[in-house]
Amino acid sequence: MIIAIPKENREGESRVAASPEVVKKFIGLGFEVSIEKGAGSEAGFTDEQFEALGASIEADTKSTLSKGDLIFKIQRLMTSNDAVDELSMCKKDSIVISHMSALSSAEDIKKYASKSITTFAMDLMPRISRAQSMDVLSSQSNLSGYKAVIEAANHFNSAFPMMMTAAGTVPPAKVFIMGVGVAGLQAIATAKRMGAVVTAYDVRAATKEQVESLGGKFLIVDEEAMKEAETSGGYAKEMTEDYKKKEQDVIKNHIKDQDIVITTALIPGRPAPKLVSKEMVDSMKPGAIVIDLAVETGGNCEYSKKNQIEEVNGVKIVGYDNLPSTLARDSSSLFAKNLLNFLSPHVNKENKTIDFDWEDETVKNTLVTKGGEMVNELLKDK
């Protein structure tokens, strides 16, 4: 069985769905591995490293994908609507595993089904204990949260920690984190390590203790309403209009004194909630920074523009949509380990193939197309 790992062709994507460590493990399990020339270069992995482990290096995307029985990608396959038609290069009945943005990519998924390829969306991994090591959203969001603080510090015109000098005292930066998921928690931890005074907000009451355990202060809107704000899968629910009004009032009062605001709030399959209004940004101090990590799905800030830096009355709004790609070595390594952990339980060591247990929860939840059909329940109405 041949594992094919192409170079990512989407603009701005520096990651690769492999690392030397993980390639070595798959070859040790009896798989052949083919990697496109230069696929790992932006992540700091050389062709020579992969070749030394026993992988073959292919000349281009077409020769890589056409060989693959099992295809690993960071982002979903590109189709005839994109700059490179990767789908047309795949064999019928091949298996493709990637981050698919499945809940917002119905048209591409229909094309995958028509090609009769089997696809898995790693972004649909269930939130259960044994799936934590397979969860690409968590591994990549951790890095996003860290890099968001670094980006903020890069744009901010003052220091983060309090500094007491003979010439006077430099006050600590005030950092406000909106959305306390994996990215938000890492942002809190990073900002605290850098010496900032950190406050955070999330609609889910359970996150209050997590914020405080990292040394942050939790901003409360409505304690009773927050108790009902979490889905069984651990995600934030859409809140009532009454709650949203209270939320806006509390945040508006808090945000005007903040130096840095980092927003991370997402709702799976829906546009990102608007948490930072134009009015709020207008009330912030010149030199303040807003980092919007939800910009790919519309953004949490009304001023945000995808992959642009907007400046309004001296406030910078930074809207980079793929921060993990700027940490390509670590993000690629973690993504590759997620894939290995997902597939390892299904490896048939005798036949050197993958025999999926189709009733396994991690397989069932992430399976998107099979046998020429869209099979995932979450996508049936798309």
Beta strands, then each sheet from edge to edge (+ up, - down):
strand 1: 2-5
strand 2: 32-36
strand 3: 56-58
strand 4: 70-75
strand 5: 95-99
strand 6: 118-121
strand 7: 163-165
strand 8: 168-170
strand 9: 174-178
strand 10: 197-201
strand 11: 217-218
strand 12: 260-263
strand 13: 289-292
strand 14: 309-312
strand 15: 315-318
strand 16: 347-348
strand 17: 353-354
strand 18: 367-370
strand 19: 373-374
sheet 1: 3+ 2+ 1+ 4+ 5+ 6+ 18- 19+
sheet 2: 7+ 8-
sheet 3: 11+ 10+ 9+ 12+ 13+ 15+ 14-
sheet 4: 16+ 17-
end
